Amino acid sequence: MKQPRALPAPGPLPDEAGAVFQAVRRGLPLGFAALAFVAAAMHSAGRGWWLLAGTGALASAWSSFIGGEAFLRKHHAVMQQDALWANALRPLARLLGREEAWILSFCGANNRRVRAAFANRRARRTLILLPHCIQLSRCKAEILDDLGACYDCGLCPVGDYMNAALLNRWEGRITNRSHKAYREAREYRPDLVVAVSCPDRLLKGLTKLTDIPIYVIPLSLPHAMCVDTDFSVPHLFAAMEALVEPRRPLGDVQTLRHEGIA
């Protein structure tokens, strides 16, 4: 009989690279506010307008400091503003050849806030969203219809996720279209979504689903396209362990094992 493969150990969550986005997100409105107040002090003509502009800039910067459980309460409004900044400065980042780095910094800043929000109260209802492109392209298993159809050959991350989801009673979906993933999230109504995708789709998801906290994990694209992609399975396991209330297994649950290869 085929021996079960050992699942990757979760380990600690990695550091989130969100410093650049946070510096820009806070620095630009604070700098503009300072200039507006200086202009109001120096010029009596139009002083009211300068004060109004400075106050608006401070209000815009203030939302970037909201964290913890307050971030969950005001999540929709905060993420709408953050997404506006991320998308507005994306063309400049593309011009500078730093588009992906900018998106990943936005994702990292988001992850920092999500981690802080669930540090003292873990999510009870969580949905994992994975893209279909993590499945080996030559694999014939119909995992979109039935995750249990996975051969668990170890050639792609699907088998590790399948076994961990069964053992830990995780709720997850593997989809081949972004709009299907959004629909699944809205219908399930989770406290938290843990999403894996390419940086462009992660930005789109954070922009579209501003009413749900999302912890994001980027894909690696070894072929520079959505074919045979990969991601850090230990990162997913670490996120679930750190952010989600564990579920008690129902009896002696055995991992799924299918004879065959992809």
N, C-alpha and C positions, 0 to 999 in steps of 0.2 A: 504494500500500500504506500502511496506517495506521502512522504513525511511533510508536515506543515512547515512552511518557511517562517522564520522569525520576523516579526514586524519591526520596522525601524523604531528606535527609542525616541520619545518626543524631545527630550532635552529642553533647554531654556528658549524662550522666544528671542529672536535676533534683535539687534538694535534697529530702530526705524530711522531711515534717512529722510527726515522731514525738515531739517534745519533751514534749507534754502527757501522752501515755500513759506515757512513761518516768518523768516526774516523779511521777505518781500511783502507778505500779506500784512504784517504789522508795520514794517518800516515805511512803506509808501504813504499810507494814510496818516500815520503819526507825523511824518515829515511835512506833508501838505498842511496838516492842522497847525503845526508850529509856524510855517510860513504865513498862513492865513491870519493867525493871531498877531504876528509881527506887523503884517500889512495893516491890520485893523488899528494897531497902536500908533502907526506912523501916518496914516492917512485918514482924516476925518470924513472925507468924501467916500461914500460907499462902505463905511465902517460896519454897518449892520449886515451887509451882504458878506463881507469877509468873516464876521463872527459866525454867521449862519453856516458858511462853507467849512469853517474850522470845526464847528460843533458836529456837523455831519460827518466829517472825516474821523473825528474821535469816536463817534458812534459806530462807524464802519470798523475801526480798529478794535473796539471793545469786544465785539463778538468773537474775535480770534483768541481772546483770553478765557473764554468760557470753557470749563472743563468739569470732570467728575460727573456726578449725577445731574448737575445743571445742564450739561451737554446733552444728556438724554432727553430732558424735559424740553429743551429748545432746539432739538436736533434739526428739525426741518428748516427753521430760519437760518441757523448757523451754516448748515451745509449748502443752502442756496447761495449764501454770500461767498463761501469758500469756492464753490464750483464756478461762480461768476468770475472770480479772480483767476482761477486755474485756466479757464477757457479763454479769458480775455488776453492773458499773457502768453498763451500757447503759440500764436504766430511768431512772436518775438523770439521765443525759445527755439522754434523751428529755424528761424533765420540765423540764429547763432549756433545751430547744430547741436542743441541741447534739449530737444523736444522730449525724448524719452526720459532723460534725467529730471526734467521739470515735472513730468507726470508722476514719476516714481517718488519725487519729493512730496508732491501733493498727497499721494497715497500713504507715504510714511507719516506725514503730519496727521492724517486722518486716523491711522492705526494707533498713534500715540494717544490720541484722545479717547478712542474706543477702549484701549487697555486701561486707561485711568478711570473711565466710566464704570467698567466692570471689575475693578480691582477689589472692591469690598462686597459686591453683590453680583454673583455670577448669573449669566443668562440661563433661564430655565427652558426656553423654547427656541432652539437654534436650527437653522437650515444651512446645509452646505451646498454650494453651487459649483459644479465642475463642468468644464467644457468637453465636448465629445472628442476633440482633437488630441486629448491625452492618450486615447486608445491607439494601439499600434495600427497603422494604416492598412496593413495586410491581414489584420485579424478579422475573422468572420463572426465573432460572437456578437449577438444582437443585444448589447448592453443598454441601448436606449429603451428597449421594451422590457428587459428583465436583467437587472444587474447581476443576478445569480447565474446568468449565462456565461459570465467571465470564466475563462479557462484557468486563471490564476497561475500563469506560466512565469510571471516575474519579469516579463519583457517590457512592461509599461506599468505606470502607477495604479492602474485600475484595481488590480488584485489586492494590493496593500490596503487601498481605501475600502474595498468591499469587505474584507475580513475585519478591519477595525470598526467599520460601521455596524457590522453584525454583533461583534463582541460588546461594543459600547452603546448599542441601540441609538446610533446617530440617525438623524433624518437628513437625507441628501437627494440631490437630483443631478443627473448628467444630461445636459441639453446640447443641441447643435445650433441653436439660434439665440441671440441675446434677448429678443422679445419674449421667448418662451421662458427664459430664466427670470425675467422681470415678472411675468405672469405667475410663475410658481411662487415667487417671494410674496407677492401681494395676496395670493390666495391662502398661503400657509400662515401669514401674519406672525412671523417670528419676533422674538425679542432681539435677536441678532442673526445676521447673515455672515457666514464665512465663505468668501468667494475667491475662486482661482480663475485667472484669465490673463490675457496679454495686457500690457499697460494701457493701450488705447481703449479696450473694452472696460477695464477697471474704471477709468475716468468717466466713461459713458455711464456705467452703472452707478457710480457715486453721484453723478449729476441727475440721473433719472429717479433713483430710489432714495430721495432725501428724507423720506418719512421713516426709514428703517436704518439703524446703525449697521454698518458693514465693515468687517475686518477683511482686508484684501491681501492676497498672496499672488505675486506676479508669476506668469509662466516664463520659461526659457524657450526660445525658438531656435533650435539647432539648425533648422533648414531655412530660417528667415521667412517662414510662412506657417500657417496653421496646420501643419502635418507632423505627426510624431513629436508633439511637444512634450515638455517635461516640467515638473515643479518639485519643490522640496516637500516630500511627504513628511519628514520629521517636523517641518515648520507647521504644517496643517495639524499634526498630532499635538504639537506644543500649544497652538492656539486653542484647540478644543480643551486641552487640559487646564489652561490658565484662565479661560474666559467663560467656560460653560459648566453649569452644575452637572456633575456626573450622574448618570442613571444607573440604578442597580440592575445587573443582568438578571434575566428571568431564567433561573435554574442553571443547569450546566450547558451553556451555549457552545456549540462547536462551530469552528470556521468552515466555510464552504470549500469543498475540494472537488474539482472536476478533472477527470482524465482527459488529456488532450493538450494540444499546444495551439498557439495563435496561428 
